[in-house]
Amino acid sequence: MAVQQEVLEIKTYSHIERRDTSNGRIAYMKSSRLPVWQVVKLAKSYNMDAEKTAAYWGEHCSKEWVESALDYYRDFPEEIDALIQASEQLTFETLQQRLPQLERIALPVEGEAE
């Protein structure tokens, strides 16, 4: 993405910044570890309701914060949908390829016989 485009994004989406990751430059919510795609994925479960999505995080985020992510999504749906889809295709096996020491553990569920 061109530098000019990123400067325009900074001015347009006040709560969003791009960060370098192993998957390239990805849009993140400022002052958080949340990528925009995670905010949008949660918002989809709330029918794109910014207020309900913000309430999920409680005091830690505002409706305006979520609206910034949704505005970004409206302008760049292909980018965000691709990241959401990639996250949904992640399996234990693909994670284990990246993290060879990763082990699966079973936790007992309360009330179930062992």
N, C-alpha and C positions, 0 to 999 in steps of 0.2 A: 504494500500500500504506500502511496506517495506521501511524503512529508506534509505537503499542502493539505491533503485529505485528513491526515491526523490532526493538524492544527484546527481545521474546520470542525472536526468531531469534538475537540476539547471545548471549543466555544459553544457548540450546539448542545452537548450532553454534559452538563456541569458535574454530574455525579459519576462520570465514567472516564476511565483512562485505559490505554493499551499497555500491556506488559509483555515482555519477552518470555516465552515458555518453550519447552521442548517441542511443542506443537506449533510454533510460530508466535506471532503477535496476536494476543487475544484481549478482547474487551473485558475489563474488570470493573467492579464497583469501587470507587475511591474509598480509601481508608478501611478496606476490608479485604478478605481473602476470597470473596465470592466473585466468580466470573459471571458476566451478564447472563449467560445461557442458563445458569442454575436459578437465577431470579425468575427468568422467563418460564422455565420448566415448572417452577412452583406456581407462578401466576396462572399458567394454563390449568392447573388443578383447581384454581379458584375462579375459573371462567374469565381470566384476565382482569380480575378486580384488584386494582392497586391497593385499595384500603384493606381488604382482607389479606392480601399478600403481605403487606407491611405489618399487619397485626400478628402474623405468624412469628415474626422476629421480635415482637414486643417493642420495648423502648429503643432498641438498637437501630431501627431504621424508620424513616418517615414515608408517608404516601408519595411525596415528591421524589424520594430516592428510587422507589419502585417505578414511578411514572417515567423517570429518566431511562431505566432499563427497557420499559415497554416502548418508549419512543424510539430508542435505538433499534429494537426488534422490528418495529414497523418499517424502518428505513433499511435494515439489513437482515431480512428474514432468512435468506439462504444461508448466510454465515452462522446465525444462531441455531437454526434448525439442523444444520450439519453437525454442530457440536453436541446438540441434544441427542441426535441419532447415534453419534459415536459413543456417547456415554451409555446409552441404552444397550449397545452391542458389546460392552465390556463384560467379559466373563472371568471367572476365577482362573481359567487356563491362560487367557491372554495376560492377565495380571502376573501370573506366575512366570511367564516368559520374560517379563520386564524385571521381576523381583524373584529370582530363583529360590531364595530362602523362605518365601511365603509358604505358610502351612495352613491347611484348613483344620479348624478345631470344632468339635461338637460341644455345644453347651446344653445341659439338661434344662428342660422346660418344666417349670413348676407344675406339679400335679400329674405329670406323666411318669409312668413306670419306666425304670431303667432297663 
